């Protein structure tokens, strides 16, 4: 099982990540979000990031050209679409980014039908979340009684207190943002504990 720590904004966040060694970290380029970074900030963090950690560029209904520009900048190995992007957007983006770059598509889950819709989407990975992300609240995991696919990222309200329950759901990757923070800033101890909890599965 893998783990992604999303929403890094400071150089010290990268230092903590290099110590914790998650599989992925996320840089957010969505407009007007509290964890949004500029392309320049992300490039600085990427240079410091361990080559053993893959970075994900996160977008929320960004302009297609902007998304493609960042995808081609070397900042990230994966793209995450966290808004209402549809299949048409996905297909156009594929033609504009490096061939084979995986795309994660996020879905807000409030009922079983939302999960079925997510599983039918033709992106390499899916991310199941609560609302538009970063809320610190989980959706009802009882909805996942049918199991998770091997391409599923599980997000929404995951913390050091409930990550053991998230692990039992057997997603491909557990995605944590606010659960790795204290007072809105990434917390070294929480980052270390979250990654340790996932690594103990194996």
C-alpha positions as CSV (number, residue, x, y, z in Angstrom):
1,X,0.0,0.0,0.0
2,X,1.2,3.5,-0.8
3,X,0.7,6.9,0.8
4,X,0.5,10.4,-0.5
5,X,1.1,13.5,1.6
6,X,-0.6,16.4,-0.2
7,X,-0.5,20.2,0.0
8,X,3.2,20.9,0.6
9,X,3.9,24.6,0.6
10,X,7.2,25.2,2.3
11,X,10.8,24.0,1.9
12,X,10.7,22.5,5.4
13,X,7.7,20.5,4.3
14,X,9.9,18.8,1.7
15,X,12.6,18.2,4.4
16,X,9.9,16.4,6.5
17,X,8.8,14.4,3.5
18,X,12.3,13.3,2.7
19,X,12.6,12.0,6.2
20,X,9.2,10.3,6.2
21,X,9.5,9.0,2.7
22,X,5.9,8.7,1.4
23,X,5.4,7.4,-2.1
24,X,3.9,10.6,-3.3
25,X,3.7,14.3,-2.4
26,X,1.2,16.8,-3.9
27,X,1.7,20.3,-5.0
28,X,-1.6,22.2,-5.4
29,X,-2.1,24.6,-8.3
30,X,-5.8,25.1,-7.8
31,X,-6.9,28.7,-7.7
32,X,-7.7,30.4,-4.3
33,X,-7.0,27.4,-2.1
34,X,-5.1,27.8,1.1
35,X,-2.4,25.3,0.1
36,X,-1.9,26.7,-3.5
37,X,1.7,27.2,-4.6
38,X,3.1,28.9,-7.7
39,X,5.1,27.1,-10.4
40,X,8.3,28.8,-9.0
41,X,7.6,27.6,-5.5
42,X,6.9,24.1,-6.7
43,X,10.1,23.9,-8.7
44,X,12.1,24.9,-5.7
45,X,10.5,22.2,-3.6
46,X,10.9,19.6,-6.4
47,X,14.6,20.2,-6.6
48,X,14.9,19.4,-2.8
49,X,12.6,16.4,-3.0
50,X,14.1,12.9,-2.8
51,X,14.1,11.3,-6.3
52,X,12.5,8.3,-4.6
53,X,9.3,10.3,-4.0
54,X,7.0,11.0,-6.9
55,X,5.3,14.4,-7.0
56,X,1.7,15.0,-8.1
57,X,0.5,18.3,-9.6
58,X,-3.0,19.0,-8.3
59,X,-5.5,21.1,-10.3
60,X,-9.1,22.1,-9.8
61,X,-10.8,23.2,-13.0
62,X,-7.7,25.0,-14.1
63,X,-7.3,26.3,-17.7
64,X,-6.2,23.4,-19.9
65,X,-3.2,25.3,-21.2
66,X,-2.0,26.1,-17.7
67,X,-2.4,22.5,-16.6
68,X,-0.4,21.3,-19.6
69,X,2.3,23.8,-19.1
70,X,2.9,22.7,-15.5
71,X,2.7,19.0,-16.5
72,X,5.5,19.7,-19.0
73,X,7.7,21.6,-16.6
74,X,9.3,18.7,-14.8
75,X,7.5,19.5,-11.5
76,X,5.5,16.3,-11.3
77,X,5.3,12.7,-12.5
78,X,1.6,12.6,-12.1
79,X,-1.4,14.9,-12.7
80,X,-4.4,15.1,-10.4
81,X,-7.7,16.6,-11.5
82,X,-9.7,17.6,-8.5
83,X,-12.6,19.5,-10.0
84,X,-15.4,18.9,-12.5
85,X,-13.1,18.0,-15.4
86,X,-14.8,15.6,-17.8
87,X,-13.7,13.0,-20.2
88,X,-13.3,15.6,-23.0
89,X,-10.9,17.6,-20.8
90,X,-9.0,14.4,-20.0
91,X,-8.6,13.4,-23.6
92,X,-7.5,16.9,-24.6
93,X,-5.0,17.0,-21.7
94,X,-3.5,13.6,-22.7
95,X,-2.5,15.0,-26.1
96,X,-0.7,18.0,-24.4
97,X,1.3,16.3,-21.7
98,X,4.2,13.8,-21.7
99,X,3.1,10.5,-23.2
100,X,2.3,8.0,-20.4
101,X,2.0,10.5,-17.6
102,X,-0.6,9.1,-15.3
103,X,-3.7,11.1,-14.4
104,X,-5.6,10.8,-11.1
105,X,-9.2,12.0,-11.2
106,X,-10.9,13.0,-8.0
107,X,-14.6,12.3,-7.2
108,X,-16.6,13.6,-4.3
109,X,-18.4,10.7,-2.6
110,X,-21.7,11.0,-0.9
111,X,-23.6,8.0,-2.1
112,X,-22.9,4.6,-3.7
113,X,-23.7,5.9,-7.2
114,X,-20.8,8.3,-6.9
115,X,-18.4,5.4,-6.5
116,X,-19.8,3.6,-9.5
117,X,-19.4,6.8,-11.6
118,X,-15.8,7.1,-10.4
119,X,-14.9,3.5,-11.3
120,X,-16.2,4.0,-14.8
121,X,-13.9,7.0,-15.5
122,X,-11.0,6.3,-17.9
123,X,-8.2,7.8,-15.9
124,X,-5.2,5.8,-14.7
125,X,-6.2,6.4,-11.1
126,X,-9.2,7.5,-9.1
127,X,-9.3,9.5,-5.9
128,X,-12.3,9.2,-3.6
129,X,-12.8,12.2,-1.4
130,X,-15.3,14.2,0.6
131,X,-16.4,17.4,-1.1
132,X,-13.7,19.3,-3.0
133,X,-10.9,18.1,-0.8
134,X,-8.9,19.5,2.1
135,X,-11.9,19.6,4.3
136,X,-10.5,17.3,7.0
137,X,-13.7,15.3,7.0
138,X,-14.2,11.8,5.7
139,X,-17.1,10.5,3.6
140,X,-19.0,7.5,4.9
141,X,-16.6,4.6,4.4
142,X,-19.6,2.2,4.7
143,X,-20.3,3.1,1.1
144,X,-17.1,1.2,0.1
145,X,-18.6,-2.2,1.1
146,X,-18.1,-3.4,-2.5
147,X,-14.4,-2.9,-2.1
148,X,-11.8,-0.7,-3.8
149,X,-10.0,-1.1,-7.1
150,X,-6.3,-1.4,-7.4
151,X,-6.2,2.1,-8.9
152,X,-7.9,3.9,-6.0
153,X,-6.6,6.7,-3.9
154,X,-8.6,7.1,-0.6
155,X,-8.8,10.7,0.8
156,X,-10.9,12.8,3.1
157,X,-10.4,13.2,6.9
158,X,-7.6,10.6,7.3
159,X,-5.5,11.3,10.4
160,X,-3.1,9.4,12.7
161,X,-6.2,8.5,14.7
162,X,-8.1,6.7,11.9
163,X,-5.5,5.7,9.4
164,X,-5.6,2.1,10.7
165,X,-9.2,1.9,9.6
166,X,-8.4,3.4,6.2
167,X,-5.7,0.8,5.7
168,X,-8.2,-2.0,6.3
169,X,-10.1,-0.8,3.2
170,X,-7.1,-1.7,1.1
171,X,-6.9,1.2,-1.3
172,X,-4.0,1.5,-3.7
173,X,-2.9,4.7,-1.9
174,X,-4.0,6.6,1.2
175,X,-4.0,10.4,0.6
176,X,-3.6,12.8,3.5
177,X,-3.6,16.6,3.5
178,X,-5.0,18.3,6.6
179,X,-4.4,15.2,8.7
180,X,-0.7,15.8,8.4
181,X,-1.0,19.3,9.7
182,X,-1.1,21.3,12.9
183,X,-2.6,24.8,12.8
184,X,-2.6,24.7,9.0
185,X,1.0,23.8,8.6
186,X,2.6,20.4,7.8
187,X,3.6,18.7,11.0
188,X,6.8,16.6,10.9
189,X,5.7,14.2,13.7
190,X,2.3,13.6,12.0
191,X,3.9,13.0,8.6
192,X,6.3,10.4,10.1
193,X,3.5,8.7,12.0
194,X,1.2,8.5,9.0
195,X,3.9,7.0,6.7
196,X,4.9,4.5,9.5
197,X,1.3,3.4,9.9
198,X,1.1,2.5,6.2
199,X,4.5,0.8,6.1
200,X,3.5,-1.4,9.0
201,X,0.9,-3.1,6.7
202,X,3.7,-4.9,4.9
